């Protein structure tokens, strides 16, 4: 029986700037074993995801994964352009840890209007300095994801923990976190599309282990997303 999976999230799920974890997840299974639907939007906050659930509940899948919160965590950092994000994403208020609790409303609607098995992923690590402000922010928001999962009795998928483990094992150079600007994002796309550099090659040139730019995932980072989804949800759905 084919398992229908809806993957909800932001740019990491849309996969224009990241290696596509949906593709890697599909490759972990025999042909026809899983059918994936992508619901990713660049720059989304948890609030934005809450506004676009109609497309998910209209044709309910068997499994739903939610990977959201990276932009909420980034907005807590000193150099993040909050005002631009509020305008671009039409946010009704400034992002904050308290406001991120609307993730609970996302889960509540998915539970009320589908019979799907639901899994919330903790955030990928921001940057690769585990004691840095960016990584600490992604850890703090991951704890909030875990609290929502426990309160609403859905699966918690420990991506942040898995990536932290991977970074500790790799012992990467202490490259400071840099916020991604629109120009930097376009630069990655140009390198990838015009110069034909793989996202992994871009990551290597920058000394980054799991990402291309401290945020978006290379193959190693994306493979860990596929791994925790597979281990946490798909094995129990059979």
Secondary structure, DSSP 4 states (H G I P E B T S, - for coil): -PEEEEEEESHHHHTSSS--HHHHHHHTS-TTSEEEEEEE-TT--HHHHHHT-HHHHTT--SEEEEE--HHHHHTTSTTS-HHHHHHHTT-SS---TTGGGGHHHHHHHHHHH---EEEEEPPPPSSS-TTSHHHHHHHHHHHHHHHHHHHHT-EEE-HHHHHHHHHHHHT---PPP-PPPHHHHHHHHHHHHTS---HHHHHHHHT-SSBSSSSSB-HHHHHHHHHHHIIIIITTT-
